[in-house]
Amino acid sequence: MKTFLKIASVLALVTGLSSCLKDQPIIGAKPQNIVEFYTTDTYQSSVSALYPVYGKSFVTGQASSFDITVSYSGTETAPEDITVDVEVDPTALTKYNTKAAVDGDSQYEPLASSIYSLPTNKVIIKKGERRAKLTVNVNIPVTGFDFDALYALPLTIKSTSKGTISGNFGSVLYAIGGKNQYEGVYRSKGARVHPTAGTFTFDTDVTMNTAGSNGIVGDALADLGPNLKIVVNADNSVSLSSTTQTSVALTPGGVNKYDPATKTFTLTYFYNTGAPRKITQTLVKK
């Protein structure tokens, strides 16, 4: 009898729970899709940042563009055409910078409105699809752009006709940088002459990144790699410096110039004034 009563009690409990679950279906409920910015770009922001930051760089003086992807994320595709409004949001930038100041992270200046444009603020995710793209046009001026400043374009999803706006990816910042005309991949060839160890030749590709309006920097210090900074002067002569070999200097009477027709740097320099390591080198843009 005791066994029967125990079984009956368990059955009653299970039946009661089953009834509760039917009245309030918690487990197995259909999740709601969210509307958010989507990208496979790498974060530039820290893990503690208020919003994600992604980076884009463009050659100065050239009309360029990039696409922003808006996603209807979740288990379902769009059940109907979904209209999403995206706006440039200075408030989001202010909030980001406020938290960044507390966290000790980089802060950004607003990108000037004369540098970018959005042909439309609306994007439509078509029925049966998950994503749609919005184009941002960019044209960084050759003069007047501060290459050392940190600029950002803050974007926020303001409204959507379907779904819930994401709390994590409903706002994003795009850090916009400028590339000067010298940035690119170069073929680096030459020789480094050591006063006792002999001659070391090199012939390799190096990537040179923008360093100000007229400079580039990269792992182009002969066969050593890091690092060499080249600044082009108004007459196409050049100056050199290095953070790893601070004694880098131009060889007196040597050729140190940039040829804009062939996009070639011809360099003659040395480091270590006490026992000079002499370098002759060309960098030809690919």
C-alpha positions, 0 to 999 in steps of 0.5 A, a space after each residue: 500500500 505504501 508503495 502504491 501511495 508513493 507511485 500515485 504521489 509521483 504521478 500526481 506531481 508529474 501531471 501537475 508539472 506537465 499541466 503547468 508547463 503547458 500553461 506557461 511554455 518556458 522550455 522550447 519556446 520559439 526564440 525571437 530574432 534580433 536585428 544587429 550590425 554584423 561583420 567578420 572584421 576584427 575588433 579594434 576595441 577592448 573587451 570592456 568597450 561599450 560598443 565594438 569598434 572596427 577599422 577602415 582605412 582609405 587612400 586620401 584624395 580618392 572616392 571610396 566606400 564600404 558596406 555596413 551589414 545589418 542582420 536579422 539574427 536568430 533561427 528564422 529568416 525574415 518573415 517579411 520585408 524588414 525595414 531598418 533605420 540606421 543613423 549616425 549617432 554622436 551620442 553613442 560616440 560620447 557614451 563610448 568615450 566616457 567609458 573609454 576614459 574611465 577604462 583607459 582605452 582610446 577615445 575618438 573624435 567624430 569624423 567630419 561630415 564632409 568626409 563621408 555620406 550615406 546615400 540612404 539611412 534605410 536598409 531592407 532585409 528581404 523576406 526569406 533573407 537574413 542580411 542586407 547592406 548599407 553603403 557608406 561613401 568616404 573621401 578623405 582630403 589630401 590636405 587638412 586630414 590629421 593622420 595622427 588623430 583617431 576619428 570614428 563614425 558612430 552608427 546606431 540602429 534606431 528602429 526596425 519594422 520586425 524583431 528586437 534591436 540588439 543590446 550588444 550590436 545595436 551600435 557600432 563605431 567605425 574608426 576611419 583612417 587615411 592612407 597616404 600615397 606611399 602606403 603599400 607593399 614594396 620589394 626591398 633589395 640591397 645589402 648591409 655591410 657589417 664592419 667585421 661580419 661581412 655583407 648581408 644581402 636581402 631581397 624580400 617583400 615588406 609592407 609599409 604603413 602610413 605614418 603621417 601625410 608624407 611618411 611610411 613605416 614598416 619592417 624595412 630596415 635592411 635584412 634586420 626587419 623592424 623598423 624603418 620610417 621614411 618621410 618624403 620631403 617636398 623635393 622628393 628627398 627623404 629622411 630616415 629614422 628607426 625606433 629599433 636602431 635609433 642611430 640610423 642616419 643618412 650616409 653623407 653624399 649618398 643617394 636618398 630620394 623617392 622617384 614618383 614615376 617609378 614609385 621607388 625609394 633609393 636609400 643609402 644610410 647607416 647605423 651605429 656611429 662607432 662601428 657603422 653598419 652601411 646599407 644600400 637599398 631600394 624599395 619598389 612599390 608593387 
